[in-house]
Amino acid sequence: MPSPGTFEERRQSFGAAADLYDAARPSYPAEGVRWMLGNRPLRVIDLGAGTGIFSRVVASLGHGVTAVEPDPGMRARFVAGSPGIEVVGGSAEAIPFGDSTVDAVVAAQAFHWFDNESALAEIARVLAPGGIFAPIWNTRDESVGWVAVLAQIVAPGSGVTAAQHARRGRDFGPLFAPPERAEFRHSTKQTAEGVLALVRSRSAYLTAPAEEQRSVDERVRRLVERLPEPFELPYLTIAFRSAKNAA
């Protein structure tokens, strides 16, 4: 997909496809959330929470979660699919919480869309002393042959992908301790139509011209139509955690 939209167009592209996003995107392994947050119930903000996929996992493990999401379309889908979990308007750069009010801030499949310097200052502001910042990404496991080919169809080296962000070394700056990193493997049962929906939920696809979208659809269909259904789509989930430094 050689000519996706600009960064700003891409990060604002999801709201119009909120139902598709919620249905197509994978959930996250519970063991990853336990590693990020521990077992003691915490007050957690989920930044860039989207449709609530990660918030639902965090809440299911006993944490008190408030989601922050800037896009009204994503918030509407969050409310429809995440009963009992609060979602508010706001952004990583302007978190609508007071100073030192939460134990942890998480960001699932979202940190690469933030203005990192402003966001990290805001995250440190709302965290209680010793609080945890923990971003997480689901990345497709490209050690599997057909998955590597899929990656070349949907992100053929033009720009930095979410997976590349996740695999980078991390330093959250002077407000945070050096981060720890962990990896978790899981998979989803898929069909050809399911993989197409997943591809169509990506920002690069959503902002591409219709002709390019059709080309991607055709190449993805040719790739996966030979796989016996249902088939496994493997993921490597990458998580980080870092404690807020003492003042």
SULMO-V615271 format. One record per residue. N is the residue number from 1. PSI is psi in whole degrees, 0 to 359 (NA if undefined). OMEGA is omega in whole degrees, 0 to 359 (999 if undefined). NEAR is the number of other C-alpha atoms within 8 Angstrom. Layout:
n:N psi:PSI omega:OMEGA near:NEAR
n:N psi:PSI omega:OMEGA near:NEAR
//
This chain:
n:1 psi:91 omega:193 near:12
n:2 psi:341 omega:187 near:5
n:3 psi:65 omega:176 near:5
n:4 psi:172 omega:180 near:12
n:5 psi:177 omega:178 near:10
n:6 psi:168 omega:179 near:6
n:7 psi:314 omega:182 near:6
n:8 psi:318 omega:177 near:7
n:9 psi:320 omega:184 near:9
n:10 psi:318 omega:183 near:14
n:11 psi:346 omega:176 near:9
n:12 psi:11 omega:188 near:8
n:13 psi:348 omega:192 near:11
n:14 psi:330 omega:186 near:14
n:15 psi:321 omega:181 near:10
n:16 psi:343 omega:180 near:6
n:17 psi:30 omega:187 near:9
n:18 psi:318 omega:180 near:12
n:19 psi:315 omega:177 near:7
n:20 psi:315 omega:181 near:9
n:21 psi:312 omega:184 near:12
n:22 psi:323 omega:181 near:11
n:23 psi:326 omega:189 near:6
n:24 psi:328 omega:187 near:11
n:25 psi:146 omega:181 near:8
n:26 psi:159 omega:171 near:7
n:27 psi:191 omega:186 near:7
n:28 psi:146 omega:181 near:10
n:29 psi:133 omega:182 near:10
n:30 psi:327 omega:181 near:8
n:31 psi:332 omega:175 near:7
n:32 psi:319 omega:178 near:13
n:33 psi:319 omega:178 near:12
n:34 psi:320 omega:178 near:9
n:35 psi:320 omega:182 near:7
n:36 psi:318 omega:193 near:10
n:37 psi:346 omega:185 near:11
n:38 psi:188 omega:185 near:7
n:39 psi:343 omega:180 near:6
n:40 psi:132 omega:180 near:6
n:41 psi:132 omega:182 near:7
n:42 psi:161 omega:168 near:10
n:43 psi:117 omega:190 near:10
n:44 psi:137 omega:167 near:13
n:45 psi:130 omega:173 near:12
n:46 psi:106 omega:183 near:15
n:47 psi:140 omega:182 near:14
n:48 psi:47 omega:193 near:14
n:49 psi:349 omega:177 near:15
n:50 psi:231 omega:182 near:10
n:51 psi:2 omega:174 near:14
n:52 psi:10 omega:183 near:12
n:53 psi:312 omega:181 near:11
n:54 psi:322 omega:179 near:11
n:55 psi:321 omega:181 near:12
n:56 psi:322 omega:178 near:10
n:57 psi:314 omega:180 near:12
n:58 psi:315 omega:180 near:11
n:59 psi:324 omega:181 near:11
n:60 psi:340 omega:179 near:7
n:61 psi:10 omega:171 near:8
n:62 psi:4 omega:180 near:7
n:63 psi:152 omega:173 near:12
n:64 psi:113 omega:188 near:9
n:65 psi:134 omega:165 near:13
n:66 psi:127 omega:181 near:11
n:67 psi:143 omega:175 near:15
n:68 psi:122 omega:184 near:16
n:69 psi:126 omega:184 near:16
n:70 psi:336 omega:188 near:9
n:71 psi:121 omega:182 near:10
n:72 psi:328 omega:178 near:9
n:73 psi:318 omega:177 near:9
n:74 psi:321 omega:179 near:13
n:75 psi:320 omega:180 near:15
n:76 psi:319 omega:179 near:9
n:77 psi:326 omega:176 near:12
n:78 psi:310 omega:182 near:12
n:79 psi:319 omega:182 near:12
n:80 psi:327 omega:187 near:7
n:81 psi:359 omega:185 near:8
n:82 psi:62 omega:182 near:9
n:83 psi:139 omega:178 near:6
n:84 psi:355 omega:178 near:4
n:85 psi:127 omega:182 near:12
n:86 psi:138 omega:172 near:8
n:87 psi:136 omega:181 near:11
n:88 psi:156 omega:174 near:9
n:89 psi:148 omega:180 near:11
n:90 psi:179 omega:182 near:10
n:91 psi:169 omega:178 near:11
n:92 psi:333 omega:181 near:14
n:93 psi:351 omega:179 near:9
n:94 psi:80 omega:185 near:8
n:95 psi:125 omega:186 near:11
n:96 psi:55 omega:178 near:6
n:97 psi:156 omega:178 near:6
n:98 psi:174 omega:180 near:7
n:99 psi:138 omega:172 near:8
n:100 psi:44 omega:186 near:9
n:101 psi:351 omega:183 near:9
n:102 psi:159 omega:181 near:13
n:103 psi:332 omega:185 near:12
n:104 psi:148 omega:172 near:14
n:105 psi:129 omega:178 near:14
n:106 psi:160 omega:177 near:12
n:107 psi:113 omega:183 near:13
n:108 psi:119 omega:178 near:13
n:109 psi:34 omega:189 near:10
n:110 psi:333 omega:189 near:11
n:111 psi:328 omega:181 near:10
n:112 psi:349 omega:176 near:8
n:113 psi:354 omega:184 near:6
n:114 psi:154 omega:162 near:9
n:115 psi:98 omega:195 near:8
n:116 psi:317 omega:183 near:8
n:117 psi:312 omega:179 near:6
n:118 psi:319 omega:182 near:9
n:119 psi:317 omega:181 near:12
n:120 psi:324 omega:176 near:10
n:121 psi:319 omega:178 near:9
n:122 psi:318 omega:179 near:12
n:123 psi:315 omega:178 near:12
n:124 psi:324 omega:181 near:10
n:125 psi:316 omega:185 near:9
n:126 psi:344 omega:181 near:13
n:127 psi:139 omega:171 near:17
n:128 psi:161 omega:177 near:10
n:129 psi:131 omega:182 near:8
n:130 psi:4 omega:180 near:10
n:131 psi:163 omega:188 near:11
n:132 psi:134 omega:166 near:13
n:133 psi:130 omega:187 near:12
n:134 psi:96 omega:173 near:14
n:135 psi:155 omega:182 near:13
n:136 psi:147 omega:176 near:13
n:137 psi:138 omega:163 near:12
n:138 psi:123 omega:175 near:12
n:139 psi:140 omega:177 near:11
n:140 psi:142 omega:183 near:10
n:141 psi:97 omega:185 near:10
n:142 psi:6 omega:170 near:9
n:143 psi:346 omega:175 near:6
n:144 psi:130 omega:191 near:8
n:145 psi:307 omega:184 near:7
n:146 psi:332 omega:178 near:8
n:147 psi:323 omega:176 near:12
n:148 psi:321 omega:177 near:11
n:149 psi:319 omega:177 near:8
n:150 psi:318 omega:179 near:10
n:151 psi:322 omega:179 near:10
n:152 psi:332 omega:177 near:9
n:153 psi:316 omega:188 near:11
n:154 psi:341 omega:180 near:11
n:155 psi:75 omega:188 near:9
n:156 psi:44 omega:172 near:9
n:157 psi:8 omega:179 near:6
n:158 psi:94 omega:181 near:6
n:159 psi:168 omega:182 near:4
n:160 psi:125 omega:182 near:7
n:161 psi:168 omega:176 near:7
n:162 psi:321 omega:179 near:10
n:163 psi:319 omega:178 near:10
n:164 psi:322 omega:175 near:8
n:165 psi:315 omega:183 near:9
n:166 psi:326 omega:185 near:11
n:167 psi:352 omega:177 near:7
n:168 psi:156 omega:166 near:6
n:169 psi:153 omega:186 near:4
n:170 psi:142 omega:172 near:5
n:171 psi:115 omega:183 near:6
n:172 psi:15 omega:172 near:11
n:173 psi:184 omega:189 near:6
n:174 psi:345 omega:181 near:6
n:175 psi:350 omega:186 near:10
n:176 psi:152 omega:174 near:12
n:177 psi:158 omega:175 near:11
n:178 psi:131 omega:187 near:7
n:179 psi:150 omega:168 near:12
n:180 psi:157 omega:183 near:7
n:181 psi:143 omega:177 near:8
n:182 psi:155 omega:180 near:8
n:183 psi:146 omega:181 near:9
n:184 psi:137 omega:181 near:10
n:185 psi:139 omega:173 near:9
n:186 psi:179 omega:180 near:9
n:187 psi:163 omega:175 near:8
n:188 psi:148 omega:172 near:8
n:189 psi:132 omega:185 near:8
n:190 psi:163 omega:170 near:11
n:191 psi:172 omega:177 near:9
n:192 psi:317 omega:180 near:10
n:193 psi:325 omega:178 near:6
n:194 psi:319 omega:178 near:9
n:195 psi:320 omega:176 near:11
n:196 psi:317 omega:178 near:11
n:197 psi:319 omega:179 near:10
n:198 psi:314 omega:179 near:11
n:199 psi:319 omega:182 near:9
n:200 psi:346 omega:178 near:8
n:201 psi:358 omega:182 near:14
n:202 psi:147 omega:183 near:9
n:203 psi:322 omega:181 near:11
n:204 psi:322 omega:177 near:11
n:205 psi:315 omega:184 near:13
n:206 psi:330 omega:183 near:11
n:207 psi:3 omega:180 near:11
n:208 psi:154 omega:174 near:12
n:209 psi:156 omega:184 near:7
n:210 psi:322 omega:181 near:6
n:211 psi:319 omega:178 near:6
n:212 psi:322 omega:177 near:9
n:213 psi:316 omega:179 near:10
n:214 psi:320 omega:179 near:8
n:215 psi:316 omega:178 near:8
n:216 psi:315 omega:179 near:11
n:217 psi:312 omega:183 near:9
n:218 psi:318 omega:182 near:8
n:219 psi:321 omega:178 near:9
n:220 psi:317 omega:179 near:12
n:221 psi:315 omega:180 near:10
n:222 psi:325 omega:181 near:8
n:223 psi:315 omega:191 near:9
n:224 psi:348 omega:184 near:8
n:225 psi:340 omega:180 near:8
n:226 psi:352 omega:181 near:6
n:227 psi:134 omega:179 near:6
n:228 psi:130 omega:184 near:6
n:229 psi:145 omega:353 near:7
n:230 psi:153 omega:179 near:7
n:231 psi:163 omega:182 near:9
n:232 psi:133 omega:168 near:8
n:233 psi:108 omega:186 near:10
n:234 psi:145 omega:179 near:11
n:235 psi:147 omega:167 near:11
n:236 psi:111 omega:180 near:12
n:237 psi:128 omega:184 near:15
n:238 psi:125 omega:183 near:14
n:239 psi:150 omega:176 near:14
n:240 psi:154 omega:172 near:12
n:241 psi:142 omega:183 near:12
n:242 psi:134 omega:181 near:13
n:243 psi:143 omega:174 near:11
n:244 psi:132 omega:179 near:14
n:245 psi:151 omega:174 near:10
n:246 psi:146 omega:181 near:5
n:247 psi:NA omega:999 near:2
//
